[in-house]
Amino acid sequence: MSASTWAAGSLPSQSGTFALVTGANTGIGFHTALELARAGAAVLLAGRSTSSLAEAAAAIAGEVPAAELTTLQLDLADLASVAAAAEQVLSLGRPLDLLINNAGVMAVPERRTTKDGFELTFGTNHLGHFALTGRLLPALLRSDASRVVTVSARVARSRGTTFDDVASERKYTPMGAYTKSKLANVVFTQELVRRAHGTGLTAVAVHPGAAMTGIQRHVPRVIKAIVSGVIEPLIMQTPTQAAMPSLFAATHPAVPAGAFVAPTGRMEGRGAPGIVPLPPAAADPATAKDLWELSERLTHVSYAFR
């Protein structure tokens, strides 16, 4: 399924919807939050920096004066912060209709660790969101029809990626760690669909295509220069355009559970959002089960669907 003319103005009304977007202070997350607010959703902007979140909320309110916005301090590289943030959301007693797992880190030049000792990229991009989603599950299940949208990347299609060394202790490469985490986002989505069967929860994975956003802050300048001068004219898009797959996955009524949504243009770099094939490595239920159980052991978060 592709939506050749679908754009931000195509969003159905989100009045009455309560949405949480991680990494909402900048880049794709900001534009996702902005368009959800413009469509009438109440949006919880989550991120590490309270000052940056306040600036983002003010910018959204400047465009959508009637927007219902709240900010939430959340550091996905710290499981205690994840637990505290989730507890704040649960304390509202409000059904959570949309969870957009958007935040991430990319191409960290040397191996670093989260506060809990996980390799930083995998720990933030996958384990942090795994823990957050699990802790928010009671609020998600209170909604009649909730969606969890997890943002992956095109590199999830890379061949040969496995989860046999999620700590990257044997070998660390910046893009290797990123690729592993982005494949994990899609695999997590597939297993969440299986485990949530029979509930009102739908899970969808997306990749935004190609866009220069804050996530590339660790990418060497020479690479950025090449991208800007050579690749950008061919396939790159704006952060607003790159938010379209997330918005399509979150709001289009025909998107099925387990779908992988991405731009449908050249090399999936840009173009209207639509459903694209899963990365082959994400289609194996045994791999998904193993990753899920590993994630539970590492984060000490278990999902209770009943």
C-alpha distance (Angstrom), angle and dihedral (degrees) to the residues before:
residue distance angle dihedral
M1 . . .
S2 3.78 . .
A3 3.79 130.7 .
S4 3.78 104.0 -148.5
T5 3.81 94.7 -175.3
W6 3.80 98.9 31.4
A7 3.82 115.3 130.1
A8 3.79 139.4 147.2
G9 3.79 91.0 -71.8
S10 3.81 88.7 58.6
L11 3.80 94.0 69.5
P12 3.79 112.5 119.7
S13 3.79 115.0 -126.3
Q14 3.80 111.3 -70.9
S15 3.80 94.5 -166.6
G16 3.79 108.4 145.9
T17 3.82 92.5 20.3
F18 3.80 120.2 126.0
A19 3.81 112.4 -155.3
L20 3.80 135.1 -178.3
V21 3.80 119.4 -159.1
T22 3.80 120.6 -171.5
G23 3.78 116.6 -146.5
A24 3.80 88.3 21.2
N25 3.79 94.9 149.3
T26 3.81 96.0 78.1
G27 3.79 147.8 12.0
I28 3.79 120.7 -4.1
G29 3.80 92.5 -5.8
F30 3.78 92.0 55.8
H31 3.80 92.9 50.9
T32 3.79 91.3 45.5
A33 3.80 90.3 53.5
L34 3.81 91.9 44.5
E35 3.80 94.8 53.7
L36 3.80 93.4 44.1
A37 3.81 88.8 52.3
R38 3.79 90.8 46.7
A39 3.82 88.3 54.1
G40 3.80 90.4 53.8
A41 3.81 104.2 -96.2
A42 3.78 122.9 141.2
V43 3.81 102.1 -122.4
L44 3.78 130.3 -156.0
L45 3.80 108.6 -157.2
A46 3.81 110.4 -151.5
G47 3.80 127.3 -168.9
R48 3.79 145.8 122.2
S49 3.80 100.7 -96.1
T50 3.79 117.2 64.6
S51 3.79 92.0 -165.4
S52 3.81 92.5 51.0
L53 3.80 90.3 47.9
A54 3.80 90.7 51.1
E55 3.81 90.1 52.1
A56 3.81 90.7 49.1
A57 3.81 91.9 49.2
A58 3.80 90.4 49.6
A59 3.80 91.2 49.9
I60 3.81 91.8 50.7
A61 3.80 91.5 46.4
G62 3.79 88.2 51.7
E63 3.81 89.4 60.0
V64 3.81 97.1 33.6
P65 3.82 107.1 31.4
A66 3.80 93.1 -178.9
A67 3.82 93.8 51.5
E68 3.81 117.8 132.7
L69 3.79 102.4 -138.2
T70 3.79 134.1 171.1
T71 3.80 129.4 175.4
L72 3.79 126.6 -138.6
Q73 3.80 126.1 -166.8
L74 3.80 107.3 -133.3
D75 3.79 131.2 164.7
L76 3.80 109.1 -171.4
A77 3.81 89.5 -166.4
D78 3.81 90.2 65.5
L79 3.82 118.0 61.2
A80 3.81 91.2 -161.1
S81 3.81 88.9 57.6
V82 3.81 89.7 48.0
A83 3.80 90.9 52.1
A84 3.81 92.8 46.9
A85 3.81 92.8 48.1
A86 3.80 92.6 48.4
E87 3.80 90.4 49.3
Q88 3.79 89.8 54.7
V89 3.79 90.5 53.2
L90 3.81 93.4 46.2
S91 3.80 90.7 49.0
L92 3.80 88.7 64.6
G93 3.81 88.5 68.6
R94 3.79 88.2 -142.2
P95 3.81 126.9 135.2
L96 3.81 111.7 -111.5
D97 3.79 108.5 -137.4
L98 3.81 100.5 177.5
L99 3.77 131.0 28.4
I100 3.81 113.4 -177.1
N101 3.81 109.0 -166.9
N102 3.78 94.6 -160.3
A103 3.82 110.3 138.0
G104 3.77 120.9 101.0
V105 3.78 150.0 146.7
M106 3.80 126.5 -127.1
A107 3.81 140.0 -165.1
V108 3.81 97.0 -1.4
P109 3.83 99.8 -171.3
E110 3.80 98.0 -134.7
R111 3.79 133.5 23.1
R112 3.79 109.6 -83.4
T113 3.77 131.1 168.9
T114 3.78 137.7 -134.2
K115 3.78 121.4 -117.6
D116 3.81 87.7 -91.2
G117 3.80 93.9 51.7
F118 3.82 100.8 -101.7
E119 3.80 121.9 135.6
L120 3.79 101.6 -87.6
T121 3.81 101.4 -123.6
F122 3.80 97.2 45.3
G123 3.80 91.0 37.7
T124 3.80 93.3 53.5
N125 3.79 103.1 34.7
H126 3.80 98.5 41.4
L127 3.79 114.1 9.8
G128 3.81 94.9 42.5
H129 3.79 91.9 51.8
F130 3.81 92.2 41.8
A131 3.81 89.4 55.6
L132 3.80 93.6 43.5
T133 3.80 93.9 50.2
G134 3.79 91.9 47.8
R135 3.78 93.5 49.3
L136 3.81 91.3 47.5
L137 3.80 92.7 48.4
P138 3.84 95.1 103.5
A139 3.81 90.2 57.7
L140 3.81 92.2 43.8
L141 3.80 91.3 51.7
R142 3.81 91.2 49.8
S143 3.79 87.6 65.7
D144 3.79 116.4 86.1
A145 3.81 90.4 -134.8
S146 3.80 116.1 9.9
R147 3.78 126.8 175.6
V148 3.78 129.9 -154.4
V149 3.80 111.2 -159.4
T150 3.80 114.9 -170.5
V151 3.79 119.0 -166.9
S152 3.79 115.0 -135.8
A153 3.82 128.3 164.6
R154 3.79 140.1 -121.5
V155 3.80 89.8 -100.0
A156 3.81 87.7 73.2
R157 3.81 84.1 82.9
S158 3.82 92.1 63.5
R159 3.78 112.2 124.0
G160 3.78 122.7 -120.9
T161 3.81 97.6 27.6
T162 3.82 113.3 145.0
F163 3.79 138.1 168.1
D164 3.81 97.3 -128.9
D165 3.83 91.9 111.4
V166 3.80 107.9 28.2
A167 3.81 89.5 158.3
S168 3.83 90.3 58.3
E169 3.78 88.4 -138.2
R170 3.80 96.0 140.1
K171 3.80 93.8 46.4
Y172 3.78 132.1 -1.6
T173 3.78 124.6 -164.0
P174 3.81 121.8 163.9
M175 3.79 96.3 -127.2
G176 3.79 93.4 36.9
A177 3.79 90.6 59.7
Y178 3.80 90.9 45.0
T179 3.80 92.8 49.6
K180 3.80 91.2 50.2
S181 3.80 91.7 51.0
K182 3.81 93.5 47.7
L183 3.80 92.9 49.8
A184 3.81 87.1 49.4
N185 3.82 89.1 56.8
V186 3.81 90.6 59.4
V187 3.80 94.8 41.4
F188 3.81 90.0 49.5
T189 3.80 89.6 53.2
Q190 3.80 92.7 52.6
E191 3.79 93.0 50.9
L192 3.81 92.0 44.3
V193 3.81 88.4 56.1
R194 3.81 91.0 52.3
R195 3.80 94.3 47.4
A196 3.81 94.9 43.5
H197 3.80 93.4 51.8
G198 3.79 110.4 135.6
T199 3.80 94.2 25.5
G200 3.79 128.4 94.0
L201 3.80 92.3 -106.6
T202 3.82 120.5 111.6
A203 3.81 122.4 -171.1
V204 3.80 124.6 -159.0
A205 3.82 131.9 175.4
V206 3.79 123.5 -147.9
H207 3.74 140.4 -178.8
P208 3.78 118.4 -153.4
G209 3.78 99.4 -145.8
A210 3.78 120.2 -131.5
A211 3.80 122.1 -23.2
M212 3.78 136.6 136.7
T213 3.81 108.2 -118.3
G214 3.78 137.0 146.8
I215 3.80 92.1 -76.5
Q216 3.82 90.0 77.5
R217 3.80 93.4 62.7
H218 3.84 91.1 114.0
V219 3.82 94.4 48.6
P220 3.85 111.4 109.7
R221 3.80 115.0 -102.0
V222 3.80 93.2 -120.5
I223 3.82 90.3 57.8
K224 3.80 90.9 48.4
A225 3.80 89.5 50.8
I226 3.80 91.6 52.5
V227 3.79 91.0 47.9
S228 3.80 92.4 49.5
G229 3.78 95.0 46.2
V230 3.80 103.4 36.8
I231 3.81 113.5 13.3
E232 3.79 101.3 34.1
P233 3.82 95.9 66.9
L234 3.81 90.2 51.8
I235 3.80 106.0 44.9
M236 3.79 112.0 -10.1
Q237 3.80 122.6 114.2
T238 3.79 138.1 -175.0
P239 3.81 122.4 -87.7
T240 3.81 87.5 -109.6
Q241 3.80 90.6 57.2
A242 3.81 90.6 43.5
A243 3.81 89.5 57.7
M244 3.80 91.5 60.3
P245 3.85 96.5 85.8
S246 3.81 90.4 54.0
L247 3.79 92.0 47.6
F248 3.81 92.5 45.4
A249 3.82 91.1 49.7
A250 3.80 91.9 46.6
T251 3.79 99.1 47.5
H252 3.80 113.5 18.8
P253 3.83 106.6 104.7
A254 3.80 94.2 -147.9
V255 3.81 97.7 56.7
P256 3.82 106.4 112.5
A257 3.79 127.7 -141.0
G258 3.79 112.1 -85.9
A259 3.80 95.1 21.6
F260 3.80 121.6 147.5
V261 3.81 109.4 -138.8
A262 3.80 123.4 -164.3
P263 3.79 143.0 141.8
T264 3.80 109.6 -66.4
G265 3.79 98.4 -150.3
R266 3.80 130.5 94.1
M267 3.82 112.3 -23.8
E268 3.83 88.2 -14.7
G269 3.79 85.2 -79.0
R270 3.76 97.6 124.1
G271 3.78 141.4 -14.9
A272 3.77 137.1 89.8
P273 3.82 114.9 -28.2
G274 3.77 119.7 -104.2
I275 3.78 143.0 144.4
V276 3.80 114.6 -70.8
P277 3.83 131.5 -178.3
L278 3.78 118.8 -77.2
P279 3.78 118.7 -109.0
P280 3.84 103.5 -95.0
A281 3.81 92.3 -121.8
A282 3.81 90.5 57.6
A283 3.79 94.6 59.6
D284 3.82 97.9 70.3
P285 3.84 111.5 100.5
A286 3.81 92.0 -161.2
T287 3.81 91.7 56.8
A288 3.80 90.2 47.4
K289 3.81 92.6 50.1
D290 3.80 91.9 49.6
L291 3.80 92.9 48.5
W292 3.80 91.3 47.9
E293 3.80 93.2 51.4
L294 3.80 91.2 46.1
S295 3.80 90.1 50.3
E296 3.80 90.9 50.9
R297 3.80 91.2 51.7
L298 3.80 93.8 47.8
T299 3.81 97.7 44.4
H300 3.83 98.6 31.5
V301 3.81 87.6 -134.1
S302 3.79 119.2 131.7
Y303 3.78 124.8 -173.9
A304 3.81 118.9 -127.4
F305 3.82 110.6 -164.6
R306 3.78 97.3 173.6
